[in-house]
Amino acid sequence: MPVYANKGGDSGVVFYETTNDSITVHFSDGWKYVYDTSKPGLAVVAKMQQLAHAGHGLNSYISSVVKSNFSHKYR
C-alpha cells in the first residue's frame, strides 16, 4: 500500500490503495474510507486516484467535492 507523498505538508491522508474501480484512503485518525463506482462514481474515483498518485490535493478534493459520499468506512 503506497504512502501518500503529502507534498502540501498538511494532509490527513497517510496511505491509499487502488484497484481498477476503487480507492481506499487511510487517514491519520485510523479510519479507512472506501470510494468506488457505486459511491461516488467512476469519474470521481479516477480523479482521486490521480491526486493520490501525484501526492497532492487528495485531502482537499475529498473535503470540498466528495465529502461524505463514500461507499463505506472501517477501522
Phi and psi in degrees as GROMACS dihedral restraints (atoms count N, CA, C in turn):
[ dihedral_restraints ]
;  ai    aj    ak    al  type     phi  dphi    fc
    3     4     5     6     1   -68.9    20    10
    4     5     6     7     1   142.6    20    10
    6     7     8     9     1   -79.0    20    10
    7     8     9    10     1   135.2    20    10
    9    10    11    12     1   -71.6    20    10
   10    11    12    13     1   128.3    20    10
   12    13    14    15     1   -65.9    20    10
   13    14    15    16     1   -27.0    20    10
   15    16    17    18     1    50.0    20    10
   16    17    18    19     1    53.6    20    10
   18    19    20    21     1   -65.0    20    10
   19    20    21    22     1   -22.7    20    10
   21    22    23    24     1   -80.3    20    10
   22    23    24    25     1   -19.5    20    10
   24    25    26    27     1    86.4    20    10
   25    26    27    28     1    -3.8    20    10
   27    28    29    30     1  -134.1    20    10
   28    29    30    31     1    28.2    20    10
   30    31    32    33     1   -86.7    20    10
   31    32    33    34     1   148.0    20    10
   33    34    35    36     1   -86.1    20    10
   34    35    36    37     1    -4.8    20    10
   36    37    38    39     1   -80.4    20    10
   37    38    39    40     1   131.0    20    10
   39    40    41    42     1  -110.0    20    10
   40    41    42    43     1   -49.9    20    10
   42    43    44    45     1  -133.7    20    10
   43    44    45    46     1   165.9    20    10
   45    46    47    48     1  -150.6    20    10
   46    47    48    49     1   156.0    20    10
   48    49    50    51     1  -134.0    20    10
   49    50    51    52     1   138.5    20    10
   51    52    53    54     1  -124.2    20    10
   52    53    54    55     1   151.2    20    10
   54    55    56    57     1  -126.6    20    10
   55    56    57    58     1  -174.7    20    10
   57    58    59    60     1   -61.6    20    10
   58    59    60    61     1   -31.6    20    10
   60    61    62    63     1  -129.7    20    10
   61    62    63    64     1    22.2    20    10
   63    64    65    66     1  -156.5    20    10
   64    65    66    67     1   164.8    20    10
   66    67    68    69     1  -141.8    20    10
   67    68    69    70     1   135.3    20    10
   69    70    71    72     1  -111.0    20    10
   70    71    72    73     1   125.6    20    10
   72    73    74    75     1  -109.9    20    10
   73    74    75    76     1   125.7    20    10
   75    76    77    78     1  -100.2    20    10
   76    77    78    79     1   118.5    20    10
   78    79    80    81     1   -97.1    20    10
   79    80    81    82     1   161.5    20    10
   81    82    83    84     1   -65.0    20    10
   82    83    84    85     1   -19.4    20    10
   84    85    86    87     1   -83.2    20    10
   85    86    87    88     1     2.8    20    10
   87    88    89    90     1    95.2    20    10
   88    89    90    91     1   -11.1    20    10
   90    91    92    93     1   -80.7    20    10
   91    92    93    94     1   144.7    20    10
   93    94    95    96     1  -120.2    20    10
   94    95    96    97     1   127.9    20    10
   96    97    98    99     1  -113.6    20    10
   97    98    99   100     1   134.4    20    10
   99   100   101   102     1  -106.4    20    10
  100   101   102   103     1   126.9    20    10
  102   103   104   105     1  -119.5    20    10
  103   104   105   106     1   129.7    20    10
  105   106   107   108     1  -145.6    20    10
  106   107   108   109     1  -168.1    20    10
  108   109   110   111     1   -66.0    20    10
  109   110   111   112     1   -25.6    20    10
  111   112   113   114     1   -77.7    20    10
  112   113   114   115     1   -38.7    20    10
  114   115   116   117     1  -150.3    20    10
  115   116   117   118     1   117.4    20    10
  117   118   119   120     1   -97.4    20    10
  118   119   120   121     1     5.4    20    10
  120   121   122   123     1   113.0    20    10
  121   122   123   124     1   159.3    20    10
  123   124   125   126     1   -62.1    20    10
  124   125   126   127     1   -41.9    20    10
  126   127   128   129     1   -62.7    20    10
  127   128   129   130     1   -42.5    20    10
  129   130   131   132     1   -69.2    20    10
  130   131   132   133     1   -41.8    20    10
  132   133   134   135     1   -61.0    20    10
  133   134   135   136     1   -42.1    20    10
  135   136   137   138     1   -61.5    20    10
  136   137   138   139     1   -41.8    20    10
  138   139   140   141     1   -64.8    20    10
  139   140   141   142     1   -42.2    20    10
  141   142   143   144     1   -62.3    20    10
  142   143   144   145     1   -40.9    20    10
  144   145   146   147     1   -63.8    20    10
  145   146   147   148     1   -41.1    20    10
  147   148   149   150     1   -60.7    20    10
  148   149   150   151     1   -46.5    20    10
  150   151   152   153     1   -66.0    20    10
  151   152   153   154     1   -37.9    20    10
  153   154   155   156     1   -63.4    20    10
  154   155   156   157     1   -45.9    20    10
  156   157   158   159     1   -65.5    20    10
  157   158   159   160     1   -33.4    20    10
  159   160   161   162     1   -74.6    20    10
  160   161   162   163     1   -22.6    20    10
  162   163   164   165     1    77.3    20    10
  163   164   165   166     1    20.2    20    10
  165   166   167   168     1  -153.0    20    10
  166   167   168   169     1   131.6    20    10
  168   169   170   171     1    94.5    20    10
  169   170   171   172     1    -5.5    20    10
  171   172   173   174     1   -66.1    20    10
  172   173   174   175     1   -48.9    20    10
  174   175   176   177     1   -61.0    20    10
  175   176   177   178     1   -42.2    20    10
  177   178   179   180     1   -63.7    20    10
  178   179   180   181     1   -41.2    20    10
  180   181   182   183     1   -63.7    20    10
  181   182   183   184     1   -42.9    20    10
  183   184   185   186     1   -62.8    20    10
  184   185   186   187     1   -45.8    20    10
  186   187   188   189     1   -65.2    20    10
  187   188   189   190     1   -37.9    20    10
  189   190   191   192     1   -95.8    20    10
  190   191   192   193     1   -28.0    20    10
  192   193   194   195     1  -113.3    20    10
  193   194   195   196     1   -53.3    20    10
  195   196   197   198     1   -77.6    20    10
  196   197   198   199     1   -42.6    20    10
  198   199   200   201     1    53.2    20    10
  199   200   201   202     1  -123.9    20    10
  201   202   203   204     1   -95.5    20    10
  202   203   204   205     1    18.5    20    10
  204   205   206   207     1   -87.0    20    10
  205   206   207   208     1    66.5    20    10
  207   208   209   210     1  -115.7    20    10
  208   209   210   211     1   160.4    20    10
  210   211   212   213     1   -73.0    20    10
  211   212   213   214     1   -50.4    20    10
  213   214   215   216     1  -165.9    20    10
  214   215   216   217     1   166.7    20    10
  216   217   218   219     1  -134.5    20    10
  217   218   219   220     1   157.8    20    10
  219   220   221   222     1  -159.5    20    10
  220   221   222   223     1   168.5    20    10
